[in-house]
């Protein structure tokens, strides 16, 4: 069994500058929020950072996450049945996700192989495979317990 991955808070100012971006308070705030609240969508980010950044707009958050993902500072995640893209700062490893189909909860799943692409298709159609994005879908324990409790009531 592998030890759990430890995620310490990165130096966002240095990370932004290393990618050729200005370290604005908006970018640093969004990165810090995502680091502590992975798998958030732009609306959740907007609602969370607005108290600290009262002049920020939802459009600005969309532009920030688009720019950060384009520079490789965050990962954009598109999940089945999700109305919007999700974002996370865990980009230095090859991991996947598991999603509850009832409540929408999303968790990280470490890759057993440890390196991309994790699996190989039977036909690459002449393409060099860079990564494989796997989403496991299921029902979390809380949703399962809630469904069981409803069935037990007369």
C-alpha positions, 0 to 999 in steps of 0.5 A: 500500500502506498503512503498518502500523498501530502499536498503542501501549499505552493508559493503561488507568486513564484509559480505564476511568475515562473509561467510568465504571469503577473502574480495578481491578488485575484490569481493568487486568491483563486489558486489558494482557494482551489488548492484547499477546495479541489474540484470546484467550478467557476461559480463556486470559486466566484462565491468563495472569493467574492468576500475577499475580492468584492469587485471580482466578477464571475466573468473575471473568474472564468478568465482567470481559470481559463488562463491558469489552466492554459498555462498548466497551473491548474487542471480543468476537469470535465465530468459526465453529467456535470453542468460546468468544468471543475478545476484543481491544483493537483497537476504534478501527478497522474491521477483520476477521479471518482464521482457520486452519481447522486450527490455529485461528490468528486474525489481523487483516485491515485493511479496504480501505475503512477505515470501517464497514460495509465492505460493503453488503447487497443488502437492509437490511430497513429497518435502518441498517447499523452494521458488517459482521463478516467472517471469512476462513477458510483454512489457514495456511502452517504447517498447509499445510507440515505437511500437505505433509510428511505426504504426501511421507513414504512 
